[in-house]
Amino acid sequence: MSTTPAQTLETIARIRQEVCTLHAELTRYELVVWTAGNVSARVPGRDLLVIKPSGISYDDLTPEQMVVTDLYGVPVDGDADGEWGNPPLSPSSDTAAHAYVYRNMPDVGGVVHTHSTYATAWAARGESIPCVLTMMGDEFGGNIPVGPFALIGDDSIGQGIVETLKNSNSPAVLMQNHGPFTIGKDARSAVKAAVMCEEVARTVHISRQLGEPIAIDQGHIDSLYARYQNVYGQ
């Protein structure tokens, strides 16, 4: 779907506002500390994404500070027909990972990264979170998987995310020794997945302190997932 320069300007302004607002959800649910973590959103109809700038306090974020990049993580200022004016700020250090996901998972419209305590603790152990809660069946369709260890700086993390999630129902992956990344049809869905990932990571961890959790039969998981994805809600 192509867009006119005026439509692109309007869309980017809207997405900047949305991405900025959604970062407040990360602090609200205590999924991040200091300046860690980030939310990004795909720009429909353009090979662009909007993401948080690097190293800026959550309290100081404004929509105008959100950085527009191409799908290789390079900041862009628009074209001759319509400038949207990037701020003089560098995008998040995780931008290359987000960009790789968008390039290789065309149905993904939002990506989130946090260092939430319990999910990151599972990542530090390199251990997937087993599906022992009906909530997990609903939201994740099974275990929350672990992705490979990868260093920040290029798209290696993105490659691990895509490789791990491409054949999984889960919108969340625990990158080993790093933390959770989540995806969604839009940025809000990806934030929801990050919130739910931390909630089940915490609950299953507590359950394991009391004894071995009871696994849910895969047939029941499939039924839970299908109902929640296709019937639940308005």
C-alpha positions as CSV (number, residue, x, y, z in Angstrom):
1,M,0.0,0.0,0.0
2,S,1.5,3.3,-1.1
3,T,1.0,6.5,0.8
4,T,1.3,10.2,-0.1
5,P,3.9,12.4,1.6
6,A,1.1,14.1,3.6
7,Q,-0.3,10.8,4.7
8,T,3.2,9.7,5.7
9,L,3.7,12.8,7.8
10,E,0.4,12.2,9.6
11,T,1.1,8.6,10.1
12,I,4.6,9.2,11.5
13,A,3.3,11.9,13.9
14,R,0.6,9.4,15.2
15,I,3.1,6.6,15.6
16,R,5.6,8.8,17.4
17,Q,2.9,9.7,19.8
18,E,1.8,6.1,20.3
19,V,5.4,4.8,20.7
20,C,6.2,7.5,23.2
21,T,3.0,6.8,25.2
22,L,3.7,3.0,25.2
23,H,7.1,3.5,26.8
24,A,5.2,4.7,29.9
25,E,3.5,1.3,30.1
26,L,7.0,-0.3,30.5
27,T,7.7,1.8,33.6
28,R,4.1,1.4,34.8
29,Y,4.5,-2.4,34.9
30,E,8.1,-2.1,36.2
31,L,9.5,-3.9,33.2
32,V,12.5,-1.5,32.8
33,V,15.0,0.5,34.9
34,W,16.9,3.7,34.1
35,T,17.0,4.0,30.3
36,A,17.0,0.3,29.4
37,G,14.3,-1.2,27.1
38,N,12.5,0.1,24.0
39,V,9.3,0.0,22.0
40,S,9.2,0.3,18.2
41,A,6.4,0.3,15.6
42,R,6.4,-0.3,11.9
43,V,5.2,2.6,9.7
44,P,2.4,1.1,7.5
45,G,3.0,1.5,3.7
46,R,6.6,2.5,4.1
47,D,9.8,0.6,4.8
48,L,10.3,2.5,8.0
49,L,10.0,2.1,11.8
50,V,9.8,4.4,14.8
51,I,11.8,3.7,17.9
52,K,12.9,5.3,21.2
53,P,16.2,7.3,21.2
54,S,19.2,5.8,23.0
55,G,20.0,6.8,26.6
56,I,17.0,9.2,27.2
57,S,15.2,9.0,30.5
58,Y,11.7,7.7,30.3
59,D,10.5,10.7,32.2
60,D,11.9,13.0,29.6
61,L,10.6,11.3,26.4
62,T,8.5,13.3,24.0
63,P,6.9,12.2,20.7
64,E,9.2,14.5,18.8
65,Q,12.2,12.6,20.1
66,M,11.1,9.3,18.6
67,V,13.5,8.4,15.8
68,V,12.4,7.3,12.3
69,T,14.8,4.7,10.7
70,D,14.7,2.5,7.6
71,L,14.4,-1.2,8.0
72,Y,18.2,-1.5,8.4
73,G,18.1,0.8,11.4
74,V,19.5,3.9,9.6
75,P,17.9,7.2,10.6
76,V,16.1,8.9,7.7
77,D,14.6,12.4,7.3
78,G,12.1,11.7,4.5
79,D,12.3,12.5,0.8
80,A,12.0,15.6,-1.4
81,D,8.2,15.5,-1.3
82,G,7.8,15.3,2.5
83,E,10.1,15.8,5.4
84,W,9.3,14.5,8.8
85,G,12.3,15.9,10.6
86,N,14.3,13.4,12.7
87,P,15.6,14.8,16.0
88,P,19.4,15.0,16.4
89,L,19.3,11.9,18.5
90,S,20.7,8.4,18.0
91,P,18.1,5.5,17.9
92,S,18.1,2.8,20.5
93,S,21.1,0.5,20.5
94,D,18.7,-2.4,19.8
95,T,17.4,-0.8,16.6
96,A,19.3,-3.3,14.3
97,A,17.5,-6.2,16.1
98,H,14.1,-4.5,15.7
99,A,14.8,-3.7,12.0
100,Y,15.8,-7.3,11.2
101,V,12.5,-8.6,12.7
102,Y,10.5,-6.2,10.6
103,R,12.5,-7.1,7.4
104,N,11.9,-10.8,8.0
105,M,8.5,-11.0,9.7
106,P,6.2,-8.8,7.5
107,D,3.2,-9.5,9.8
108,V,4.9,-7.9,12.8
109,G,3.9,-4.3,13.4
110,G,5.5,-3.8,16.9
111,V,8.6,-5.0,18.8
112,V,9.4,-4.5,22.5
113,H,12.5,-5.3,24.5
114,T,12.7,-5.2,28.3
115,H,15.0,-6.4,31.1
116,S,12.0,-7.3,33.3
117,T,13.3,-9.1,36.4
118,Y,11.7,-12.6,36.3
119,A,11.7,-13.1,32.5
120,T,15.4,-12.0,32.4
121,A,16.2,-14.4,35.2
122,W,14.8,-17.3,33.1
123,A,16.9,-15.9,30.2
124,A,20.0,-15.9,32.4
125,R,19.5,-19.6,33.0
126,G,18.9,-20.2,29.3
127,E,15.7,-21.9,30.2
128,S,12.3,-21.7,28.4
129,I,9.2,-21.0,30.6
130,P,7.1,-24.2,30.5
131,C,3.4,-23.9,29.7
132,V,1.9,-24.8,33.1
133,L,-0.8,-22.0,33.2
134,T,-4.0,-21.6,31.2
135,M,-2.9,-18.0,30.7
136,M,0.2,-19.2,28.9
137,G,-1.9,-21.4,26.7
138,D,-4.1,-18.4,25.8
139,E,-1.4,-15.9,25.2
140,F,1.6,-17.9,24.1
141,G,0.2,-21.1,22.7
142,G,2.9,-23.1,24.6
143,N,6.3,-22.6,26.2
144,I,8.0,-19.2,26.0
145,P,11.2,-20.2,24.1
146,V,14.8,-19.3,24.6
147,G,16.8,-17.7,21.8
148,P,20.6,-17.9,21.3
149,F,23.2,-15.7,22.9
150,A,24.1,-12.8,20.7
151,L,26.0,-9.5,21.2
152,I,24.4,-6.1,20.8
153,G,25.7,-4.0,17.9
154,D,24.5,-5.6,14.7
155,D,21.4,-7.7,13.7
156,S,22.6,-10.9,15.4
157,I,19.9,-10.5,18.1
158,G,17.3,-10.0,15.4
159,Q,18.4,-13.2,13.7
160,G,18.0,-15.1,16.9
161,I,14.5,-13.7,17.5
162,V,13.3,-14.5,14.0
163,E,14.9,-18.0,14.0
164,T,13.3,-18.8,17.4
165,L,9.8,-17.4,16.8
166,K,9.2,-18.2,13.1
167,N,7.7,-21.6,13.9
168,S,6.3,-20.7,17.3
169,N,3.0,-19.4,18.5
170,S,4.7,-17.4,21.2
171,P,5.0,-13.6,20.7
172,A,7.9,-13.7,23.2
173,V,11.4,-15.0,23.2
174,L,13.9,-15.0,26.0
175,M,17.3,-14.1,24.5
176,Q,19.9,-16.0,26.5
177,N,21.8,-13.9,29.0
178,H,20.0,-10.8,27.8
179,G,16.2,-10.7,28.3
180,P,12.8,-10.8,26.6
181,F,11.8,-9.5,23.2
182,T,8.2,-9.5,22.2
183,I,6.4,-9.0,18.9
184,G,2.8,-8.1,17.9
185,K,0.5,-7.1,15.1
186,D,1.2,-3.5,16.4
187,A,3.2,-1.9,19.2
188,R,0.5,-2.1,21.8
189,S,0.1,-5.9,21.2
190,A,3.9,-6.3,21.6
191,V,3.8,-4.3,24.9
192,K,0.9,-6.5,26.1
193,A,3.0,-9.6,25.3
194,A,5.9,-8.1,27.4
195,V,3.6,-7.5,30.4
196,M,2.2,-11.0,30.2
197,C,5.6,-12.6,29.7
198,E,6.8,-11.0,32.9
199,E,3.7,-12.1,34.8
200,V,3.9,-15.7,33.8
201,A,7.7,-15.8,34.4
202,R,7.1,-14.6,37.9
203,T,4.2,-17.0,38.6
204,V,6.0,-20.1,37.2
205,H,9.1,-19.2,39.2
206,I,7.1,-19.0,42.4
207,S,5.4,-22.2,41.6
208,R,8.7,-24.0,41.2
209,Q,9.7,-22.9,44.7
210,L,6.7,-24.9,46.0
211,G,7.3,-28.0,43.8
212,E,7.2,-29.2,40.2
213,P,4.5,-27.4,38.2
214,I,2.0,-29.6,36.4
215,A,2.3,-29.5,32.7
216,I,-0.7,-28.9,30.5
217,D,-1.5,-31.4,27.8
218,Q,-0.6,-30.1,24.3
219,G,-4.1,-30.7,23.1
220,H,-5.5,-28.5,25.8
221,I,-3.0,-25.8,25.1
222,D,-4.0,-25.9,21.4
223,S,-7.6,-25.5,22.4
224,L,-6.9,-22.7,24.8
225,Y,-4.9,-20.8,22.2
226,A,-7.5,-21.2,19.5
227,R,-10.3,-20.0,21.7
228,Y,-8.4,-17.0,23.0
229,Q,-7.1,-15.9,19.6
230,N,-10.4,-16.4,17.7
231,V,-13.3,-16.2,20.1
232,Y,-12.3,-14.3,23.3
233,G,-13.2,-10.6,23.7
234,Q,-15.3,-8.2,21.6
